[in-house]
């Protein structure tokens, strides 16, 4: 991803790493496809910002630098805005651009006079163009922007279609389970897919970045009180808790990709042997209807703990890496779950099964709809809560029901 600022080794700097002294590097650059300079933050410049941001989002992304002259590249510090600069730019875009483009902004204060400085705005390449500014689709044309027409407009719509397909294609399990892949449907799995938006397939993670990502995931495991084993794959790293029986007993796995997209696979905790026989006997004696003799029974409390514990690792990882959840698209998949029956020896569950029957997964294997976490409806998203609630709702738990009896059951099972 382009950055006008580099470190001593020539590595592009992220917005958060840019220092005031780095602004001298702009003298060596010309305004162009991915860089635009503005000398002031005047009302006329503010009116142009939505168009500039939209044009970058419709192209390959870019940087807007406010407080630098476009001719001589001299620093012309602007007064520090009274409000947070990200909120100011965001409000301008919300009023004039649809859909909302993704950007990051910061005010870089002058070390000799902190009340003035330069505004940096990094606009990410849009995932779902066209981005329309005041009714016009703007694209980059050299060092400025202009309206898109004809094939350029068609290309933008095609790009959005391809991106949605790319997200959907990502949402399939790629971690190998011998016991699941040998006999499809034989192992109940909950799969959570987190696709990081705003990254291009052409971006290849450096060895340094891959190692930093791996270190952050190891730290997440450590903070969770779990040991961690890392296995390299052709385009990802697979993280598991070390176990001597890994080849014959399914264990949870996190697959981490170079762009920090992630996949989580969690096997349900199955009842077998005497525990299964005892559970079957209790359900046959008490439930309105009992599961079939060959039904798969899962330990609801143990599975809940496993799902939420593993999903919490993802929450820890994004906190360590300082990635906002709004940069992700999320979906989940039920694999081998059709007809799987929940078991708990909690009296509340047994009494509920007596009146209404056992809870079980009433659908065939399916992939959920994709949720884009930048839509404003997921500002409080947590992977732990999302995974736990959707897994058990898929298994028949009546989440969100107005019935007090249903709510009592939900409280009893989630409490465990």
TORKOL-4160 file (C-alpha; in steps of 0.2 Angstrom, whole numbers, padded with zeros to 4 digits, m for minus):
416
<pt num="1" X="0000" Y="0000" Z="0000"/>
<pt num="2" X="0007" Y="0017" Z="m0005"/>
<pt num="3" X="0014" Y="0029" Z="0008"/>
<pt num="4" X="0023" Y="0045" Z="0004"/>
<pt num="5" X="0033" Y="0043" Z="0019"/>
<pt num="6" X="0047" Y="0029" Z="0022"/>
<pt num="7" X="0059" Y="0024" Z="0035"/>
<pt num="8" X="0078" Y="0024" Z="0033"/>
<pt num="9" X="0077" Y="0007" Z="0025"/>
<pt num="10" X="0064" Y="0013" Z="0012"/>
<pt num="11" X="0049" Y="0004" Z="0020"/>
<pt num="12" X="0033" Y="0013" Z="0019"/>
<pt num="13" X="0027" Y="0021" Z="0035"/>
<pt num="14" X="0010" Y="0019" Z="0042"/>
<pt num="15" X="0000" Y="0034" Z="0046"/>
<pt num="16" X="0002" Y="0032" Z="0065"/>
<pt num="17" X="0021" Y="0031" Z="0063"/>
<pt num="18" X="0024" Y="0047" Z="0053"/>
<pt num="19" X="0033" Y="0061" Z="0062"/>
<pt num="20" X="0034" Y="0079" Z="0059"/>
<pt num="21" X="0051" Y="0078" Z="0052"/>
<pt num="22" X="0045" Y="0066" Z="0039"/>
<pt num="23" X="0036" Y="0080" Z="0030"/>
<pt num="24" X="0052" Y="0085" Z="0022"/>
<pt num="25" X="0050" Y="0069" Z="0011"/>
<pt num="26" X="0036" Y="0077" Z="0002"/>
<pt num="27" X="0048" Y="0089" Z="m0007"/>
<pt num="28" X="0054" Y="0074" Z="m0017"/>
<pt num="29" X="0037" Y="0070" Z="m0023"/>
<pt num="30" X="0024" Y="0077" Z="m0035"/>
<pt num="31" X="0006" Y="0077" Z="m0033"/>
<pt num="32" X="m0002" Y="0063" Z="m0042"/>
<pt num="33" X="m0014" Y="0048" Z="m0043"/>
<pt num="34" X="m0011" Y="0044" Z="m0024"/>
<pt num="35" X="m0006" Y="0061" Z="m0016"/>
<pt num="36" X="m0014" Y="0078" Z="m0015"/>
<pt num="37" X="m0008" Y="0093" Z="m0006"/>
<pt num="38" X="m0018" Y="0108" Z="0001"/>
<pt num="39" X="m0010" Y="0123" Z="0009"/>
<pt num="40" X="m0025" Y="0128" Z="0020"/>
<pt num="41" X="m0039" Y="0121" Z="0029"/>
<pt num="42" X="m0051" Y="0135" Z="0023"/>
<pt num="43" X="m0070" Y="0133" Z="0020"/>
<pt num="44" X="m0066" Y="0131" Z="0001"/>
<pt num="45" X="m0054" Y="0116" Z="0005"/>
<pt num="46" X="m0067" Y="0108" Z="0017"/>
<pt num="47" X="m0080" Y="0109" Z="0003"/>
<pt num="48" X="m0068" Y="0099" Z="m0008"/>
<pt num="49" X="m0063" Y="0086" Z="0004"/>
<pt num="50" X="m0078" Y="0074" Z="0001"/>
<pt num="51" X="m0074" Y="0074" Z="m0017"/>
<pt num="52" X="m0056" Y="0071" Z="m0014"/>
<pt num="53" X="m0059" Y="0057" Z="m0002"/>
<pt num="54" X="m0072" Y="0049" Z="m0013"/>
<pt num="55" X="m0060" Y="0049" Z="m0028"/>
<pt num="56" X="m0046" Y="0041" Z="m0018"/>
<pt num="57" X="m0058" Y="0027" Z="m0012"/>
<pt num="58" X="m0064" Y="0024" Z="m0030"/>
<pt num="59" X="m0046" Y="0022" Z="m0036"/>
<pt num="60" X="m0032" Y="0014" Z="m0027"/>
<pt num="61" X="m0033" Y="0025" Z="m0011"/>
<pt num="62" X="m0022" Y="0039" Z="m0007"/>
<pt num="63" X="m0016" Y="0053" Z="0005"/>
<pt num="64" X="m0022" Y="0071" Z="0007"/>
<pt num="65" X="m0010" Y="0082" Z="0016"/>
<pt num="66" X="m0016" Y="0099" Z="0022"/>
<pt num="67" X="m0004" Y="0112" Z="0027"/>
<pt num="68" X="0009" Y="0110" Z="0013"/>
<pt num="69" X="0010" Y="0121" Z="m0002"/>
<pt num="70" X="0007" Y="0111" Z="m0018"/>
<pt num="71" X="0020" Y="0121" Z="m0028"/>
<pt num="72" X="0036" Y="0123" Z="m0017"/>
<pt num="73" X="0031" Y="0109" Z="m0005"/>
<pt num="74" X="0034" Y="0122" Z="0009"/>
<pt num="75" X="0026" Y="0118" Z="0026"/>
<pt num="76" X="0012" Y="0130" Z="0030"/>
<pt num="77" X="0005" Y="0124" Z="0047"/>
<pt num="78" X="m0013" Y="0126" Z="0049"/>
<pt num="79" X="m0021" Y="0130" Z="0066"/>
<pt num="80" X="m0025" Y="0114" Z="0077"/>
<pt num="81" X="m0044" Y="0110" Z="0074"/>
<pt num="82" X="m0055" Y="0112" Z="0090"/>
<pt num="83" X="m0063" Y="0095" Z="0087"/>
<pt num="84" X="m0054" Y="0078" Z="0083"/>
<pt num="85" X="m0048" Y="0079" Z="0065"/>
<pt num="86" X="m0055" Y="0061" Z="0061"/>
<pt num="87" X="m0072" Y="0067" Z="0067"/>
<pt num="88" X="m0071" Y="0083" Z="0057"/>
<pt num="89" X="m0067" Y="0073" Z="0041"/>
<pt num="90" X="m0079" Y="0060" Z="0045"/>
<pt num="91" X="m0093" Y="0072" Z="0047"/>
<pt num="92" X="m0089" Y="0080" Z="0030"/>
<pt num="93" X="m0090" Y="0063" Z="0022"/>
<pt num="94" X="m0105" Y="0057" Z="0031"/>
<pt num="95" X="m0115" Y="0072" Z="0024"/>
<pt num="96" X="m0108" Y="0071" Z="0006"/>
<pt num="97" X="m0102" Y="0054" Z="0002"/>
<pt num="98" X="m0111" Y="0037" Z="0000"/>
<pt num="99" X="m0107" Y="0024" Z="0005"/>
<pt num="100" X="m0095" Y="0029" Z="0019"/>
<pt num="101" X="m0077" Y="0028" Z="0013"/>
<pt num="102" X="m0064" Y="0021" Z="0025"/>
<pt num="103" X="m0050" Y="0033" Z="0030"/>
<pt num="104" X="m0039" Y="0037" Z="0044"/>
<pt num="105" X="m0034" Y="0055" Z="0049"/>
<pt num="106" X="m0022" Y="0063" Z="0062"/>
<pt num="107" X="m0016" Y="0080" Z="0066"/>
<pt num="108" X="0003" Y="0081" Z="0066"/>
<pt num="109" X="0008" Y="0096" Z="0078"/>
<pt num="110" X="0023" Y="0107" Z="0074"/>
<pt num="111" X="0036" Y="0103" Z="0088"/>
<pt num="112" X="0040" Y="0121" Z="0090"/>
<pt num="113" X="0022" Y="0127" Z="0091"/>
<pt num="114" X="0010" Y="0113" Z="0096"/>
<pt num="115" X="m0006" Y="0124" Z="0092"/>
<pt num="116" X="m0002" Y="0122" Z="0073"/>
<pt num="117" X="0003" Y="0108" Z="0062"/>
<pt num="118" X="m0002" Y="0097" Z="0047"/>
<pt num="119" X="m0017" Y="0087" Z="0044"/>
<pt num="120" X="m0014" Y="0069" Z="0036"/>
<pt num="121" X="m0028" Y="0060" Z="0029"/>
<pt num="122" X="m0025" Y="0042" Z="0022"/>
<pt num="123" X="m0040" Y="0035" Z="0012"/>
<pt num="124" X="m0041" Y="0017" Z="0009"/>
<pt num="125" X="m0045" Y="0009" Z="m0008"/>
<pt num="126" X="m0064" Y="0006" Z="m0007"/>
<pt num="127" X="m0071" Y="m0012" Z="m0006"/>
<pt num="128" X="m0088" Y="m0008" Z="m0013"/>
<pt num="129" X="m0087" Y="0007" Z="m0026"/>
<pt num="130" X="m0094" Y="0018" Z="m0033"/>
<pt num="131" X="m0092" Y="0031" Z="m0019"/>
<pt num="132" X="m0104" Y="0045" Z="m0024"/>
<pt num="133" X="m0099" Y="0063" Z="m0018"/>
<pt num="134" X="m0114" Y="0075" Z="m0019"/>
<pt num="135" X="m0122" Y="0064" Z="m0033"/>
<pt num="136" X="m0106" Y="0063" Z="m0043"/>
<pt num="137" X="m0094" Y="0048" Z="m0045"/>
<pt num="138" X="m0077" Y="0055" Z="m0044"/>
<pt num="139" X="m0061" Y="0046" Z="m0049"/>
<pt num="140" X="m0042" Y="0051" Z="m0049"/>
<pt num="141" X="m0036" Y="0060" Z="m0065"/>
<pt num="142" X="m0018" Y="0063" Z="m0063"/>
<pt num="143" X="m0015" Y="0075" Z="m0048"/>
<pt num="144" X="m0034" Y="0079" Z="m0047"/>
<pt num="145" X="m0051" Y="0071" Z="m0048"/>
<pt num="146" X="m0065" Y="0071" Z="m0061"/>
<pt num="147" X="m0082" Y="0062" Z="m0064"/>
<pt num="148" X="m0081" Y="0044" Z="m0070"/>
<pt num="149" X="m0090" Y="0040" Z="m0086"/>
<pt num="150" X="m0093" Y="0025" Z="m0097"/>
<pt num="151" X="m0082" Y="0010" Z="m0094"/>
<pt num="152" X="m0074" Y="0018" Z="m0079"/>
<pt num="153" X="m0091" Y="0017" Z="m0070"/>
<pt num="154" X="m0094" Y="0000" Z="m0076"/>
<pt num="155" X="m0077" Y="m0006" Z="m0069"/>
<pt num="156" X="m0081" Y="0001" Z="m0052"/>
<pt num="157" X="m0098" Y="m0009" Z="m0051"/>
<pt num="158" X="m0088" Y="m0024" Z="m0057"/>
<pt num="159" X="m0075" Y="m0021" Z="m0043"/>
<pt num="160" X="m0088" Y="m0021" Z="m0030"/>
<pt num="161" X="m0096" Y="m0038" Z="m0037"/>
<pt num="162" X="m0079" Y="m0046" Z="m0037"/>
<pt num="163" X="m0075" Y="m0040" Z="m0019"/>
<pt num="164" X="m0091" Y="m0048" Z="m0012"/>
<pt num="165" X="m0087" Y="m0064" Z="m0021"/>
<pt num="166" X="m0069" Y="m0064" Z="m0014"/>
<pt num="167" X="m0076" Y="m0062" Z="0004"/>
<pt num="168" X="m0089" Y="m0076" Z="0001"/>
<pt num="169" X="m0075" Y="m0088" Z="m0007"/>
<pt num="170" X="m0065" Y="m0085" Z="0009"/>
<pt num="171" X="m0079" Y="m0091" Z="0020"/>
<pt num="172" X="m0075" Y="m0110" Z="0020"/>
<pt num="173" X="m0064" Y="m0120" Z="0031"/>
<pt num="174" X="m0046" Y="m0124" Z="0025"/>
<pt num="175" X="m0039" Y="m0131" Z="0041"/>
<pt num="176" X="m0038" Y="m0150" Z="0039"/>
<pt num="177" X="m0046" Y="m0162" Z="0052"/>
<pt num="178" X="m0043" Y="m0180" Z="0047"/>
<pt num="179" X="m0058" Y="m0186" Z="0056"/>
<pt num="180" X="m0069" Y="m0173" Z="0048"/>
<pt num="181" X="m0062" Y="m0173" Z="0030"/>
<pt num="182" X="m0062" Y="m0192" Z="0029"/>
<pt num="183" X="m0081" Y="m0194" Z="0032"/>
<pt num="184" X="m0089" Y="m0177" Z="0029"/>
<pt num="185" X="m0102" Y="m0173" Z="0042"/>
<pt num="186" X="m0095" Y="m0184" Z="0055"/>
<pt num="187" X="m0087" Y="m0171" Z="0066"/>
<pt num="188" X="m0098" Y="m0156" Z="0072"/>
<pt num="189" X="m0089" Y="m0140" Z="0069"/>
<pt num="190" X="m0092" Y="m0121" Z="0072"/>
<pt num="191" X="m0082" Y="m0111" Z="0060"/>
<pt num="192" X="m0080" Y="m0092" Z="0061"/>
<pt num="193" X="m0073" Y="m0082" Z="0047"/>
<pt num="194" X="m0066" Y="m0064" Z="0048"/>
<pt num="195" X="m0061" Y="m0057" Z="0032"/>
<pt num="196" X="m0050" Y="m0041" Z="0033"/>
<pt num="197" X="m0057" Y="m0028" Z="0021"/>
<pt num="198" X="m0047" Y="m0014" Z="0013"/>
<pt num="199" X="m0032" Y="m0026" Z="0008"/>
<pt num="200" X="m0028" Y="m0031" Z="m0010"/>
<pt num="201" X="m0024" Y="m0049" Z="m0015"/>
<pt num="202" X="m0009" Y="m0042" Z="m0023"/>
<pt num="203" X="m0002" Y="m0037" Z="m0006"/>
<pt num="204" X="0010" Y="m0050" Z="0000"/>
<pt num="205" X="0015" Y="m0050" Z="0018"/>
<pt num="206" X="0033" Y="m0048" Z="0022"/>
<pt num="207" X="0042" Y="m0060" Z="0033"/>
<pt num="208" X="0044" Y="m0046" Z="0046"/>
<pt num="209" X="0025" Y="m0043" Z="0046"/>
<pt num="210" X="0021" Y="m0061" Z="0047"/>
<pt num="211" X="0033" Y="m0064" Z="0062"/>
<pt num="212" X="0025" Y="m0049" Z="0070"/>
<pt num="213" X="0007" Y="m0056" Z="0067"/>
<pt num="214" X="0013" Y="m0073" Z="0074"/>
<pt num="215" X="0020" Y="m0065" Z="0090"/>
<pt num="216" X="0004" Y="m0055" Z="0093"/>
<pt num="217" X="m0006" Y="m0071" Z="0092"/>
<pt num="218" X="0006" Y="m0080" Z="0104"/>
<pt num="219" X="0004" Y="m0066" Z="0116"/>
<pt num="220" X="m0015" Y="m0068" Z="0114"/>
<pt num="221" X="m0014" Y="m0086" Z="0119"/>
<pt num="222" X="m0002" Y="m0082" Z="0133"/>
<pt num="223" X="m0014" Y="m0069" Z="0140"/>
<pt num="224" X="m0028" Y="m0082" Z="0139"/>
<pt num="225" X="m0018" Y="m0094" Z="0149"/>
<pt num="226" X="m0015" Y="m0106" Z="0135"/>
<pt num="227" X="0000" Y="m0114" Z="0127"/>
<pt num="228" X="0002" Y="m0112" Z="0108"/>
<pt num="229" X="0009" Y="m0122" Z="0094"/>
<pt num="230" X="0011" Y="m0114" Z="0077"/>
<pt num="231" X="0011" Y="m0123" Z="0061"/>
<pt num="232" X="0016" Y="m0115" Z="0044"/>
<pt num="233" X="0005" Y="m0118" Z="0029"/>
<pt num="234" X="0007" Y="m0111" Z="0011"/>
<pt num="235" X="m0002" Y="m0094" Z="0014"/>
<pt num="236" X="m0006" Y="m0094" Z="0033"/>
<pt num="237" X="m0001" Y="m0099" Z="0050"/>
<pt num="238" X="m0011" Y="m0112" Z="0060"/>
<pt num="239" X="m0012" Y="m0110" Z="0079"/>
<pt num="240" X="m0017" Y="m0124" Z="0091"/>
<pt num="241" X="m0015" Y="m0128" Z="0109"/>
<pt num="242" X="m0002" Y="m0142" Z="0109"/>
<pt num="243" X="m0009" Y="m0160" Z="0111"/>
<pt num="244" X="m0001" Y="m0177" Z="0109"/>
<pt num="245" X="m0017" Y="m0184" Z="0102"/>
<pt num="246" X="m0019" Y="m0170" Z="0089"/>
<pt num="247" X="m0020" Y="m0183" Z="0074"/>
<pt num="248" X="m0035" Y="m0193" Z="0081"/>
<pt num="249" X="m0044" Y="m0181" Z="0093"/>
<pt num="250" X="m0051" Y="m0164" Z="0085"/>
<pt num="251" X="m0044" Y="m0148" Z="0093"/>
<pt num="252" X="m0049" Y="m0130" Z="0090"/>
<pt num="253" X="m0038" Y="m0121" Z="0077"/>
<pt num="254" X="m0035" Y="m0103" Z="0072"/>
<pt num="255" X="m0029" Y="m0099" Z="0054"/>
<pt num="256" X="m0021" Y="m0082" Z="0053"/>
<pt num="257" X="m0017" Y="m0075" Z="0035"/>
<pt num="258" X="m0004" Y="m0062" Z="0030"/>
<pt num="259" X="m0017" Y="m0048" Z="0029"/>
<pt num="260" X="m0023" Y="m0053" Z="0046"/>
<pt num="261" X="m0039" Y="m0061" Z="0040"/>
<pt num="262" X="m0043" Y="m0076" Z="0052"/>
<pt num="263" X="m0053" Y="m0092" Z="0052"/>
<pt num="264" X="m0058" Y="m0101" Z="0068"/>
<pt num="265" X="m0064" Y="m0119" Z="0069"/>
<pt num="266" X="m0071" Y="m0126" Z="0085"/>
<pt num="267" X="m0076" Y="m0144" Z="0086"/>
<pt num="268" X="m0091" Y="m0148" Z="0098"/>
<pt num="269" X="m0088" Y="m0157" Z="0114"/>
<pt num="270" X="m0096" Y="m0174" Z="0110"/>
<pt num="271" X="m0104" Y="m0186" Z="0123"/>
<pt num="272" X="m0098" Y="m0204" Z="0121"/>
<pt num="273" X="m0098" Y="m0220" Z="0131"/>
<pt num="274" X="m0106" Y="m0220" Z="0148"/>
<pt num="275" X="m0110" Y="m0201" Z="0148"/>
<pt num="276" X="m0119" Y="m0203" Z="0132"/>
<pt num="277" X="m0129" Y="m0218" Z="0138"/>
<pt num="278" X="m0134" Y="m0209" Z="0154"/>
<pt num="279" X="m0139" Y="m0193" Z="0145"/>
<pt num="280" X="m0149" Y="m0203" Z="0133"/>
<pt num="281" X="m0158" Y="m0212" Z="0147"/>
<pt num="282" X="m0162" Y="m0196" Z="0156"/>
<pt num="283" X="m0169" Y="m0188" Z="0140"/>
<pt num="284" X="m0179" Y="m0204" Z="0136"/>
<pt num="285" X="m0187" Y="m0203" Z="0153"/>
<pt num="286" X="m0191" Y="m0185" Z="0154"/>
<pt num="287" X="m0191" Y="m0176" Z="0137"/>
<pt num="288" X="m0207" Y="m0173" Z="0127"/>
<pt num="289" X="m0198" Y="m0181" Z="0113"/>
<pt num="290" X="m0180" Y="m0189" Z="0115"/>
<pt num="291" X="m0166" Y="m0189" Z="0102"/>
<pt num="292" X="m0165" Y="m0204" Z="0090"/>
<pt num="293" X="m0154" Y="m0219" Z="0097"/>
<pt num="294" X="m0140" Y="m0214" Z="0085"/>
<pt num="295" X="m0141" Y="m0195" Z="0087"/>
<pt num="296" X="m0125" Y="m0185" Z="0091"/>
<pt num="297" X="m0126" Y="m0177" Z="0108"/>
<pt num="298" X="m0115" Y="m0163" Z="0113"/>
<pt num="299" X="m0110" Y="m0156" Z="0130"/>
<pt num="300" X="m0118" Y="m0139" Z="0130"/>
<pt num="301" X="m0108" Y="m0131" Z="0144"/>
<pt num="302" X="m0091" Y="m0138" Z="0139"/>
<pt num="303" X="m0094" Y="m0133" Z="0120"/>
<pt num="304" X="m0100" Y="m0116" Z="0126"/>
<pt num="305" X="m0084" Y="m0113" Z="0136"/>
<pt num="306" X="m0073" Y="m0120" Z="0121"/>
<pt num="307" X="m0081" Y="m0108" Z="0108"/>
<pt num="308" X="m0081" Y="m0093" Z="0119"/>
<pt num="309" X="m0063" Y="m0096" Z="0125"/>
<pt num="310" X="m0056" Y="m0098" Z="0107"/>
<pt num="311" X="m0066" Y="m0083" Z="0101"/>
<pt num="312" X="m0059" Y="m0073" Z="0115"/>
<pt num="313" X="m0042" Y="m0076" Z="0107"/>
<pt num="314" X="m0047" Y="m0066" Z="0092"/>
<pt num="315" X="m0053" Y="m0052" Z="0103"/>
<pt num="316" X="m0036" Y="m0051" Z="0111"/>
<pt num="317" X="m0027" Y="m0052" Z="0095"/>
<pt num="318" X="m0036" Y="m0037" Z="0087"/>
<pt num="319" X="m0033" Y="m0027" Z="0103"/>
<pt num="320" X="m0014" Y="m0031" Z="0103"/>
<pt num="321" X="m0013" Y="m0027" Z="0085"/>
<pt num="322" X="m0024" Y="m0011" Z="0087"/>
<pt num="323" X="m0035" Y="m0016" Z="0073"/>
<pt num="324" X="m0053" Y="m0010" Z="0074"/>
<pt num="325" X="m0066" Y="m0023" Z="0071"/>
<pt num="326" X="m0074" Y="m0011" Z="0058"/>
<pt num="327" X="m0061" Y="m0017" Z="0046"/>
<pt num="328" X="m0068" Y="m0034" Z="0045"/>
<pt num="329" X="m0082" Y="m0044" Z="0037"/>
<pt num="330" X="m0088" Y="m0059" Z="0047"/>
<pt num="331" X="m0098" Y="m0075" Z="0044"/>
<pt num="332" X="m0100" Y="m0091" Z="0052"/>
<pt num="333" X="m0103" Y="m0109" Z="0046"/>
<pt num="334" X="m0111" Y="m0124" Z="0054"/>
<pt num="335" X="m0103" Y="m0140" Z="0048"/>
<pt num="336" X="m0109" Y="m0158" Z="0053"/>
<pt num="337" X="m0121" Y="m0150" Z="0065"/>
<pt num="338" X="m0138" Y="m0155" Z="0057"/>
<pt num="339" X="m0148" Y="m0164" Z="0070"/>
<pt num="340" X="m0135" Y="m0162" Z="0084"/>
<pt num="341" X="m0143" Y="m0162" Z="0101"/>
<pt num="342" X="m0139" Y="m0151" Z="0116"/>
<pt num="343" X="m0136" Y="m0159" Z="0132"/>
<pt num="344" X="m0135" Y="m0152" Z="0149"/>
<pt num="345" X="m0139" Y="m0159" Z="0166"/>
<pt num="346" X="m0145" Y="m0142" Z="0172"/>
<pt num="347" X="m0163" Y="m0145" Z="0180"/>
<pt num="348" X="m0169" Y="m0130" Z="0170"/>
<pt num="349" X="m0164" Y="m0138" Z="0154"/>
<pt num="350" X="m0172" Y="m0155" Z="0158"/>
<pt num="351" X="m0188" Y="m0147" Z="0164"/>
<pt num="352" X="m0188" Y="m0137" Z="0148"/>
<pt num="353" X="m0186" Y="m0153" Z="0138"/>
<pt num="354" X="m0200" Y="m0161" Z="0147"/>
<pt num="355" X="m0212" Y="m0147" Z="0142"/>
<pt num="356" X="m0205" Y="m0143" Z="0124"/>
<pt num="357" X="m0193" Y="m0157" Z="0119"/>
<pt num="358" X="m0174" Y="m0157" Z="0117"/>
<pt num="359" X="m0165" Y="m0143" Z="0108"/>
<pt num="360" X="m0156" Y="m0148" Z="0092"/>
<pt num="361" X="m0149" Y="m0140" Z="0076"/>
<pt num="362" X="m0165" Y="m0140" Z="0065"/>
<pt num="363" X="m0156" Y="m0135" Z="0049"/>
<pt num="364" X="m0144" Y="m0143" Z="0037"/>
<pt num="365" X="m0126" Y="m0137" Z="0036"/>
<pt num="366" X="m0126" Y="m0119" Z="0031"/>
<pt num="367" X="m0116" Y="m0103" Z="0029"/>
<pt num="368" X="m0123" Y="m0087" Z="0037"/>
<pt num="369" X="m0125" Y="m0071" Z="0028"/>
<pt num="370" X="m0109" Y="m0060" Z="0028"/>
<pt num="371" X="m0110" Y="m0045" Z="0040"/>
<pt num="372" X="m0099" Y="m0030" Z="0036"/>
<pt num="373" X="m0094" Y="m0023" Z="0053"/>
<pt num="374" X="m0092" Y="m0005" Z="0047"/>
<pt num="375" X="m0110" Y="m0003" Z="0044"/>
<pt num="376" X="m0113" Y="0006" Z="0060"/>
<pt num="377" X="m0124" Y="m0008" Z="0068"/>
<pt num="378" X="m0109" Y="m0017" Z="0075"/>
<pt num="379" X="m0099" Y="m0004" Z="0085"/>
<pt num="380" X="m0099" Y="m0015" Z="0100"/>
<pt num="381" X="m0094" Y="m0031" Z="0091"/>
<pt num="382" X="m0085" Y="m0044" Z="0101"/>
<pt num="383" X="m0080" Y="m0061" Z="0093"/>
<pt num="384" X="m0083" Y="m0070" Z="0109"/>
<pt num="385" X="m0101" Y="m0064" Z="0111"/>
<pt num="386" X="m0104" Y="m0066" Z="0092"/>
<pt num="387" X="m0098" Y="m0084" Z="0091"/>
<pt num="388" X="m0106" Y="m0090" Z="0107"/>
<pt num="389" X="m0123" Y="m0083" Z="0104"/>
<pt num="390" X="m0124" Y="m0088" Z="0086"/>
<pt num="391" X="m0118" Y="m0106" Z="0089"/>
<pt num="392" X="m0131" Y="m0109" Z="0102"/>
<pt num="393" X="m0145" Y="m0100" Z="0093"/>
<pt num="394" X="m0141" Y="m0112" Z="0078"/>
<pt num="395" X="m0143" Y="m0126" Z="0090"/>
<pt num="396" X="m0161" Y="m0121" Z="0095"/>
<pt num="397" X="m0157" Y="m0110" Z="0110"/>
<pt num="398" X="m0171" Y="m0097" Z="0110"/>
<pt num="399" X="m0161" Y="m0081" Z="0111"/>
<pt num="400" X="m0171" Y="m0065" Z="0110"/>
<pt num="401" X="m0188" Y="m0073" Z="0114"/>
<pt num="402" X="m0201" Y="m0063" Z="0123"/>
<pt num="403" X="m0206" Y="m0079" Z="0133"/>
<pt num="404" X="m0200" Y="m0078" Z="0151"/>
<pt num="405" X="m0198" Y="m0097" Z="0151"/>
<pt num="406" X="m0186" Y="m0096" Z="0136"/>
<pt num="407" X="m0176" Y="m0082" Z="0144"/>
<pt num="408" X="m0174" Y="m0093" Z="0160"/>
<pt num="409" X="m0167" Y="m0107" Z="0149"/>
<pt num="410" X="m0155" Y="m0095" Z="0140"/>
<pt num="411" X="m0149" Y="m0088" Z="0157"/>
<pt num="412" X="m0146" Y="m0106" Z="0164"/>
<pt num="413" X="m0136" Y="m0112" Z="0149"/>
<pt num="414" X="m0126" Y="m0097" Z="0146"/>
<pt num="415" X="m0122" Y="m0095" Z="0164"/>
<pt num="416" X="m0113" Y="m0112" Z="0163"/>
